[in-house]
């Protein structure tokens, strides 16, 4: 077993002889053997034990056992007690999920604070096969059937190659004592029912079931690796990057499968149900919004725009107003504006570039205000006699939601003087009666 574990560690590039390894240890067979194998192989180890307080005296005995084990082998030990039931109730999750969150969060906290390189868990081949069936029964893609990875971030599984029988044989050979967890025999858990009922039945039909499943899981993982590499290339080709986020042409997605769309968008946390809703909407003209925990997708004008929700929340859309005083030549926040007074008699040309606005200075009321647009805003677009809702102006210009939200307005006396970067208000235009011009540019120094 020592030879096997060291071969497996080298083959999967898990750890080096100088690494510090924090072992998640319950006191049960699997974690005891993992600790013994790593310790006997000369690795630098420490123990981390969670007392979840779920099994009364058993939990207390487990903790005492681990403390004695650490003393015997002279290794550092970390022990923490959790109010697992209280945490589960507060979070509205199952006891199992609560225990998982608590232990992994705590392990990572120790790793960072105490300078350990890796967190080692005692998952083995039987766990791998059980996880395959759990994912299969609950519904999963190919990645879920690929099982548990030898390494995931800073978590390593050095005995993933070994069966439970091999682990037990090693413990007997080395006369290792370990704790029995009574919950392992309870059939109220799906994993236990699979281990105790389903797998023995399959082994009656196929005695070589474990080795066959090990090969199947390996092939599925390798197939998934090829698939993910292919999808990464497709994603790079289809999704364009911009300063405002990512975007993809909706026409490129209309004939793809649901699985393809899910895998394309999975880096954004979009689940299959949301992908299904998006697929149904790809041919519609009405703008729609789809959300995941960290991202939002906006389907409009034949494009799917993808932006980070955290970023948009940080940017915020609070109604903040900025002032421009009379005689001010420049402002940098929230946008870069340059202002210059022009004598009409000396310079009468009006730049056609939309980054410039030439306004009749005498019609302006200072301080000018700078703010975002809001529903109900109206102005008189240059060249038109009547007024127009700003929202309708945006629709006419086929502006996306993001472009609308990024639009700033220059306000004079409560009226919109310039939809910055788009159109000035007709009432503030330069006419034959204009004596002085205030020329303003956005993003351009004048």
Phi, psi and omega in degrees: 000323179296321178295317181298315183293323179290324174296317181294320178298316180293316183299324183257009176051050187278308184214165174244163183302335183269355183289150175260125189243125175264117184262124174284112187235128179263335187105352179281177184306308189297310184289330177295316180292319177303312179300313182297318180297314181291320179296314180291338178274359174091012180278153179276116188233158170217161183248143175230120184237131178259127172257102184278351177063032184257347185235027174057236182297330178300316180298319179294320180293323177299315181297315179298321179299317181293319179297319178293322179298315179297321179294319181297316184265001178054055177237152177298148178224139177239129180230136176220140177260139183237146169269076187297316181297318179296320179295317180298318180294317180297320183274344182070037181234172181287162177300319181297315180294321178298314179298321180296311180299314183298313186289317182290325175297318181290319178302314181294324177298314177297313182306314181290313186288328185257358174082026177278150183272325187219155171249118182257129176244160189262033176296141182228186187297323178297319175300320180300313182292318178298319179296323176303312183288323177301312181294322179296318182287328181274342182100124183200166172269190184296329181294324179291331179280345178285352172078200184279138180273147176299330178218137177221102185065239180262009179259129179239153179233083188290344180246030180294341181282338191269147175272165178296324179296319180293322179295317179295320179298320179296316180298319179292319181299321183260010176052048180272130174269147182210167182266143175261130179265114183298335182290344180291344180259359181280127183270013176281347178261137182301317181301319180293322179295322178295316183290319188271332185247307188289308186296316176302324179294317179295322181294335174293324180281318183226098182299335180269022186306315184298312182292324177296316179294324177300317178293319179300313181296320177299314180297319179297319178296315180294321176297318179296323177299317178296316181298315181295322178296320178295316180295326178297320177293318179295317180300319180296327182281322186274322187264121181263141180267146173213171181294338182265358183135198181255157179209150179219142180290126183299329181297334180286347186251353189292330184253012181272164178278164178297320179297317179299313181297319179298314181293326179295320186260358183302328177299342179265009177074019181277122181277174186294326180296316179294322177299322178297318178296321179296318180300320181292339186259356188298331182266359181277155180266341181287135178293141180220153181240133177233144186227147166242186182296323184250348185226163169228143178246127177247121177261113178200144177053041174076012180230152171251115181259131184241121180226154178284130180292322180299319180296316182292324178294321180295316179298318178068163175227038178292147182284090178250134184244136180245146182256145172240115183280159177296131181089353180293135185260341185200151168220144184252333183237132008273344176228163183271112177241139172245139183231136179213132177277134183239128175284123186298324183293330183268334183213107185251354181287144180243115180301138180273348179298131182291351175282353181246146172228129175249116187239150175289110187299324183291342179271353182272143176249120180265152359286142172287153180243150178235123180209168174285161176283159177216156180305138180098348178297137175228154173207175179252094183304140180306131181095353179243144179277326184268176180266163182215140175295138180297324179298322177290325177299318179296319180296316180300325181273002179054046180276143178282166178303318181296318179296322177296315182294335181270003182276133176251152180241140172262121187249134176231118179056034179086353181254149177284118178267329181206125167277098196301127180085003183229297186202140174275165176277136184303329184290340182252015183290162175279128180236183179294339181269353182295133178259323181224143182247135171258112181261126182236138177233150176247122179076004181229129179277130178235000000 
